[in-house]
């Protein structure tokens, strides 16, 4: 039997969905797993790629949830980032 393991951003998505089930006017959500994994493993690591693929799925689930719970065109959503990442300078040397 294959066991499904929830990633950090999935926990964040679940928390945000539970919060929206209550009456709220404003919600900010920080999907921070990408930052943590990127710093720990680097920008080219399979772990980083996996984290972004999972985040993409989590965001799709979250947007669908918003459409169903709040209604399409009834909310404003914006995405930001705290910084980008680059390879370690030693990695970039030939």
Phi and psi in degrees as GROMACS dihedral restraints (atoms count N, CA, C in turn):
[ dihedral_restraints ]
;  ai    aj    ak    al  type     phi  dphi    fc
    3     4     5     6     1   -87.9    20    10
    4     5     6     7     1   126.6    20    10
    6     7     8     9     1   -96.4    20    10
    7     8     9    10     1   128.0    20    10
    9    10    11    12     1   -86.5    20    10
   10    11    12    13     1   130.0    20    10
   12    13    14    15     1  -109.4    20    10
   13    14    15    16     1   129.3    20    10
   15    16    17    18     1   -78.5    20    10
   16    17    18    19     1   136.1    20    10
   18    19    20    21     1   -90.6    20    10
   19    20    21    22     1   166.9    20    10
   21    22    23    24     1   -56.1    20    10
   22    23    24    25     1   -43.8    20    10
   24    25    26    27     1   -67.1    20    10
   25    26    27    28     1   -27.5    20    10
   27    28    29    30     1   -67.8    20    10
   28    29    30    31     1   -39.7    20    10
   30    31    32    33     1   -61.2    20    10
   31    32    33    34     1   -40.7    20    10
   33    34    35    36     1   -63.2    20    10
   34    35    36    37     1   -43.4    20    10
   36    37    38    39     1   -60.7    20    10
   37    38    39    40     1   -46.4    20    10
   39    40    41    42     1   -60.2    20    10
   40    41    42    43     1   -42.4    20    10
   42    43    44    45     1   -63.0    20    10
   43    44    45    46     1   -45.2    20    10
   45    46    47    48     1   -62.7    20    10
   46    47    48    49     1   -41.7    20    10
   48    49    50    51     1   -62.7    20    10
   49    50    51    52     1   -41.9    20    10
   51    52    53    54     1   -64.5    20    10
   52    53    54    55     1   -36.8    20    10
   54    55    56    57     1   -67.1    20    10
   55    56    57    58     1   -40.3    20    10
   57    58    59    60     1   -68.3    20    10
   58    59    60    61     1   -23.2    20    10
   60    61    62    63     1   -64.2    20    10
   61    62    63    64     1   -20.6    20    10
   63    64    65    66     1   -91.0    20    10
   64    65    66    67     1   169.7    20    10
   66    67    68    69     1   -79.4    20    10
   67    68    69    70     1   118.4    20    10
   69    70    71    72     1  -138.1    20    10
   70    71    72    73     1   154.6    20    10
   72    73    74    75     1  -103.6    20    10
   73    74    75    76     1   -27.4    20    10
   75    76    77    78     1  -149.3    20    10
   76    77    78    79     1   135.4    20    10
   78    79    80    81     1  -141.1    20    10
   79    80    81    82     1   131.3    20    10
   81    82    83    84     1  -114.1    20    10
   82    83    84    85     1   140.0    20    10
   84    85    86    87     1  -130.5    20    10
   85    86    87    88     1   133.3    20    10
   87    88    89    90     1  -114.2    20    10
   88    89    90    91     1   112.1    20    10
   90    91    92    93     1   -89.8    20    10
   91    92    93    94     1    90.3    20    10
   93    94    95    96     1   -95.7    20    10
   94    95    96    97     1    -5.2    20    10
   96    97    98    99     1   -61.9    20    10
   97    98    99   100     1   -35.1    20    10
   99   100   101   102     1   -60.8    20    10
  100   101   102   103     1   -40.1    20    10
  102   103   104   105     1   -66.0    20    10
  103   104   105   106     1   -47.5    20    10
  105   106   107   108     1   -61.7    20    10
  106   107   108   109     1   -48.7    20    10
  108   109   110   111     1   -66.1    20    10
  109   110   111   112     1   -41.2    20    10
  111   112   113   114     1   -60.6    20    10
  112   113   114   115     1   -42.0    20    10
  114   115   116   117     1   -69.3    20    10
  115   116   117   118     1   -37.0    20    10
  117   118   119   120     1   -74.5    20    10
  118   119   120   121     1   -41.7    20    10
  120   121   122   123     1  -111.4    20    10
  121   122   123   124     1   -17.1    20    10
  123   124   125   126     1    98.0    20    10
  124   125   126   127     1   165.5    20    10
  126   127   128   129     1   -73.9    20    10
  127   128   129   130     1   -22.6    20    10
  129   130   131   132     1  -100.2    20    10
  130   131   132   133     1     4.7    20    10
  132   133   134   135     1   -74.5    20    10
  133   134   135   136     1   147.4    20    10
  135   136   137   138     1   -62.2    20    10
  136   137   138   139     1   -31.1    20    10
  138   139   140   141     1   -64.5    20    10
  139   140   141   142     1   -38.3    20    10
  141   142   143   144     1   -67.9    20    10
  142   143   144   145     1   -45.1    20    10
  144   145   146   147     1   -58.8    20    10
  145   146   147   148     1   -45.7    20    10
  147   148   149   150     1   -60.1    20    10
  148   149   150   151     1   -41.2    20    10
  150   151   152   153     1   -62.5    20    10
  151   152   153   154     1   -42.1    20    10
  153   154   155   156     1   -70.7    20    10
  154   155   156   157     1   -36.1    20    10
  156   157   158   159     1   -64.2    20    10
  157   158   159   160     1   -42.4    20    10
  159   160   161   162     1   -66.9    20    10
  160   161   162   163     1   -39.2    20    10
  162   163   164   165     1   -61.7    20    10
  163   164   165   166     1   -41.8    20    10
  165   166   167   168     1   -57.9    20    10
  166   167   168   169     1   -43.7    20    10
  168   169   170   171     1   -66.4    20    10
  169   170   171   172     1   -42.2    20    10
  171   172   173   174     1   -62.0    20    10
  172   173   174   175     1   -41.6    20    10
  174   175   176   177     1   -64.6    20    10
  175   176   177   178     1   -40.7    20    10
  177   178   179   180     1   -60.6    20    10
  178   179   180   181     1   -42.7    20    10
  180   181   182   183     1   -64.1    20    10
  181   182   183   184     1   -43.1    20    10
  183   184   185   186     1   -65.4    20    10
  184   185   186   187     1   -43.0    20    10
  186   187   188   189     1   -64.3    20    10
  187   188   189   190     1   -39.6    20    10
  189   190   191   192     1   -63.8    20    10
  190   191   192   193     1   -41.9    20    10
  192   193   194   195     1   -60.8    20    10
  193   194   195   196     1   -45.0    20    10
  195   196   197   198     1   -59.8    20    10
  196   197   198   199     1   -44.2    20    10
  198   199   200   201     1   -59.4    20    10
  199   200   201   202     1   -39.4    20    10
  201   202   203   204     1   -76.8    20    10
  202   203   204   205     1   -41.7    20    10
  204   205   206   207     1   -83.2    20    10
  205   206   207   208     1   -42.2    20    10
  207   208   209   210     1   -99.6    20    10
  208   209   210   211     1   -34.4    20    10
  210   211   212   213     1   105.5    20    10
  211   212   213   214     1   137.9    20    10
  213   214   215   216     1   -57.3    20    10
  214   215   216   217     1   141.3    20    10
  216   217   218   219     1    66.2    20    10
  217   218   219   220     1    14.2    20    10
  219   220   221   222     1  -110.2    20    10
  220   221   222   223     1    10.6    20    10
  222   223   224   225     1  -146.5    20    10
  223   224   225   226     1   157.3    20    10
  225   226   227   228     1  -111.0    20    10
  226   227   228   229     1   132.1    20    10
  228   229   230   231     1  -129.7    20    10
  229   230   231   232     1   135.9    20    10
  231   232   233   234     1  -140.8    20    10
  232   233   234   235     1   147.2    20    10
  234   235   236   237     1  -113.9    20    10
  235   236   237   238     1   139.1    20    10
  237   238   239   240     1  -134.0    20    10
  238   239   240   241     1   171.7    20    10
  240   241   242   243     1  -139.4    20    10
  241   242   243   244     1   152.7    20    10
  243   244   245   246     1   -85.2    20    10
  244   245   246   247     1   -28.8    20    10
  246   247   248   249     1  -173.4    20    10
  247   248   249   250     1   169.7    20    10
  249   250   251   252     1  -102.0    20    10
  250   251   252   253     1  -177.2    20    10
  252   253   254   255     1  -130.3    20    10
  253   254   255   256     1   153.7    20    10
  255   256   257   258     1  -135.3    20    10
  256   257   258   259     1   165.3    20    10
  258   259   260   261     1   -67.0    20    10
  259   260   261   262     1   153.8    20    10
  261   262   263   264     1   -60.1    20    10
  262   263   264   265     1   135.3    20    10
  264   265   266   267     1   -53.2    20    10
  265   266   267   268     1   -32.9    20    10
  267   268   269   270     1   -65.6    20    10
  268   269   270   271     1   -32.7    20    10
  270   271   272   273     1   -68.2    20    10
  271   272   273   274     1   -32.2    20    10
  273   274   275   276     1   -81.4    20    10
  274   275   276   277     1   -10.4    20    10
  276   277   278   279     1   -75.4    20    10
  277   278   279   280     1   141.6    20    10
